[in-house]
């Protein structure tokens, strides 16, 4: 038998098998991309369940040395959130909110009062810009900036 003749008679993969292989590779690649996207979206949307919003901040006190901030926080997420006693930040410095950790059900509002530990509000001049931030145990937060009275 002639080796050259034998080689000429050999054919590559038939067109039908090559098309089936390309379809299989495309299906596998699309499944991998789908799994990755669903995992990413699941991770991102899982964090949206915890969400708080500062509704308002009021400053009260009879003198500058008795100035106290009261923060009204609402849970706008779909899960219960816990606000610890060390949740309040005033101009980037952590303050202590009085009492015990607050648990907020979805749609409910809580009042957080600055006890004056840490940075006290008594050092603020009238009209000074104050940034107040409230954090949750899960790490979500809300922040507002307004002027002190």
C-alpha positions as CSV (number, residue, x, y, z in Angstrom):
1,X,0.0,0.0,0.0
2,X,1.2,3.4,-1.0
3,X,1.7,5.8,2.0
4,X,0.9,8.9,-0.1
5,X,-2.3,7.5,-1.3
6,X,-3.4,6.5,2.2
7,X,-2.7,10.1,3.5
8,X,-4.8,11.7,0.7
9,X,-7.8,9.5,1.7
10,X,-7.7,10.7,5.3
11,X,-10.2,13.5,6.0
12,X,-10.3,15.9,8.8
13,X,-13.3,16.2,11.2
14,X,-16.5,16.1,9.3
15,X,-18.4,19.4,9.0
16,X,-21.3,18.1,11.1
17,X,-19.0,17.0,14.0
18,X,-17.2,20.4,13.9
19,X,-20.4,22.3,14.1
20,X,-21.6,20.2,17.0
21,X,-18.3,20.8,18.8
22,X,-18.6,24.5,18.3
23,X,-22.1,24.5,19.7
24,X,-21.0,22.5,22.7
25,X,-18.1,24.9,23.4
26,X,-20.5,27.9,23.1
27,X,-23.0,26.3,25.5
28,X,-20.3,25.5,28.1
29,X,-18.9,29.0,27.8
30,X,-22.3,30.6,28.2
31,X,-23.0,28.5,31.3
32,X,-19.7,29.6,32.9
33,X,-20.5,33.3,32.2
34,X,-24.1,32.8,33.5
35,X,-22.9,31.2,36.7
36,X,-20.3,34.0,37.3
37,X,-22.9,36.8,36.6
38,X,-25.5,35.2,38.8
39,X,-23.0,34.9,41.6
40,X,-22.0,38.5,41.3
41,X,-25.5,39.8,41.1
42,X,-26.5,37.6,44.1
43,X,-23.7,39.0,46.1
44,X,-24.5,42.6,45.2
45,X,-28.3,42.3,45.8
46,X,-27.8,40.5,49.1
47,X,-26.2,43.6,50.5
48,X,-29.3,45.8,49.5
49,X,-31.4,44.2,52.2
50,X,-29.5,46.2,54.8
51,X,-30.2,49.9,54.3
52,X,-30.6,52.8,56.6
53,X,-31.3,56.5,55.9
54,X,-30.9,59.5,58.2
55,X,-34.2,61.2,58.1
56,X,-33.1,64.3,60.1
57,X,-30.7,65.7,62.6
58,X,-31.6,68.1,65.4
59,X,-29.3,70.0,67.7
60,X,-30.6,70.9,71.1
61,X,-29.2,72.3,74.4
62,X,-29.5,75.4,76.5
63,X,-25.9,76.3,76.2
64,X,-22.9,75.5,74.0
65,X,-21.6,73.1,76.6
66,X,-24.9,71.1,76.7
67,X,-25.3,70.8,72.9
68,X,-26.7,67.3,71.9
69,X,-27.4,65.9,68.5
70,X,-30.4,63.7,68.0
71,X,-30.4,61.6,64.8
72,X,-33.6,60.1,63.4
73,X,-32.7,56.9,61.4
74,X,-35.1,54.8,59.3
75,X,-34.6,51.2,58.1
76,X,-35.5,51.4,54.4
77,X,-34.1,47.9,53.6
78,X,-35.9,44.6,53.5
79,X,-34.1,43.0,56.5
80,X,-33.8,43.8,60.2
81,X,-30.7,45.9,61.0
82,X,-28.9,46.5,64.3
83,X,-27.4,49.8,65.1
84,X,-24.6,49.5,67.8
85,X,-23.9,52.0,70.5
86,X,-20.7,53.1,68.7
87,X,-22.6,53.9,65.5
88,X,-22.4,57.6,65.4
89,X,-19.6,59.5,63.7
90,X,-19.5,63.3,63.9
91,X,-17.0,64.9,61.4
92,X,-15.3,61.6,61.0
93,X,-14.8,61.0,64.7
94,X,-16.6,58.2,66.4
95,X,-19.1,59.1,69.2
96,X,-21.1,57.0,71.5
97,X,-24.8,56.9,71.3
98,X,-26.5,56.3,74.6
99,X,-28.3,53.1,75.6
100,X,-28.1,49.6,74.1
101,X,-27.8,48.5,70.5
102,X,-31.0,49.4,68.5
103,X,-32.7,46.8,66.4
104,X,-34.7,48.2,63.5
105,X,-37.4,46.2,61.6
106,X,-37.9,47.1,58.0
107,X,-39.8,50.5,57.7
108,X,-39.3,51.5,61.3
109,X,-37.5,54.6,62.7
110,X,-35.2,55.0,65.7
111,X,-33.9,58.0,67.6
112,X,-30.2,58.0,68.3
113,X,-28.9,60.6,70.8
114,X,-25.2,61.6,71.0
115,X,-24.2,61.2,74.6
116,X,-21.2,63.5,74.2
117,X,-18.5,60.8,74.5
118,X,-15.8,61.3,72.0
119,X,-16.1,64.5,70.0
120,X,-18.8,66.6,71.6
121,X,-21.1,68.9,69.7
122,X,-20.5,71.7,72.2
123,X,-17.3,72.7,70.2
124,X,-19.3,73.6,67.1
125,X,-19.8,77.2,66.3
126,X,-23.2,78.4,65.0
127,X,-23.4,77.9,61.3
128,X,-20.5,75.4,61.2
129,X,-20.9,72.5,58.7
130,X,-21.3,69.2,60.5
131,X,-21.1,65.7,58.9
132,X,-23.0,63.0,60.7
133,X,-22.8,59.3,59.8
134,X,-24.7,56.4,61.3
135,X,-23.4,52.8,60.7
136,X,-25.0,49.4,61.3
137,X,-23.5,46.2,62.5
138,X,-23.5,44.9,58.9
139,X,-21.4,47.8,57.7
140,X,-24.1,49.8,55.8
141,X,-24.3,53.5,56.7
142,X,-26.0,56.8,56.0
143,X,-24.4,60.2,56.1
144,X,-25.7,63.7,56.0
145,X,-24.0,67.1,56.1
146,X,-25.8,70.2,57.6
147,X,-25.1,73.3,59.5
148,X,-25.1,73.5,63.3
149,X,-27.6,76.1,64.7
